């Protein structure tokens, strides 16, 4: 494991495949910041509480703080992704397989962004890495069921708790008092909390994969002493923040407008529901999708208020969710075989 940035840089220069793998991890983090992080600010932008550019800057700063603060306290989410699968077949072959998994994630995320559909890079990451591991000697025995169980539990909780949290939040806010100004200020705070927790969740996942590449380069098969160095926290947080600054207008439009219009009160409730779900899962150390939590919270708010989502938009979103695991898994599997021949 490389505990210093200088040590990692020297090894990456000596091993071009490690350098390529690290560059691809950073590329995936950048894509995540530009395609996934905008979910956190979608309701604040579409209700008019924050202009798009100001909301993007807020999300970038809070993403950075979320990565650094939570990883320094507990890196359980990162460790789950670090241990999702093992890789045999030699150092260079293992790194080549991981490169293939990361390419599959980038392709999937860019396609989803092109069509304005909010997808989960978290699940794409899990599926791509697992598919690549399955292509290695050992096949199914490379997959670690205990880590996958945590992923599936997080998937169920992100949708169920997000939906329930949105319904409960909007009902509580409807019964309480508060002016329009209160809800607008609250929604700005809610967007900041969602962005912070997005960094806490997704930032840790990519740190786990970055450390996995370091372990593979050192000759491990995906196991080793798990330590997160400060330089890596700062690097991943900064790249994610840069991705958010690039912007994600397409995703904001789909999440904030395509599923139905929200008032500031309803937008605040969606932020509360989504943030509560992410906070609980982060404290439990479960890797969850911020996209699923926020989208489910918006749907929960809409159902409690008697609103109806655009069925075509919902079909596109659900179809993307359903296809993410098999789609990225298959791409990771076949690209891994191609990469091992080429690298």
Order of alpha helices (4+ residues) and beta strands (2+ residues): alpha-alpha-alpha-alpha-alpha-alpha-alpha-alpha-alpha-alpha-alpha-alpha-alpha-alpha-alpha
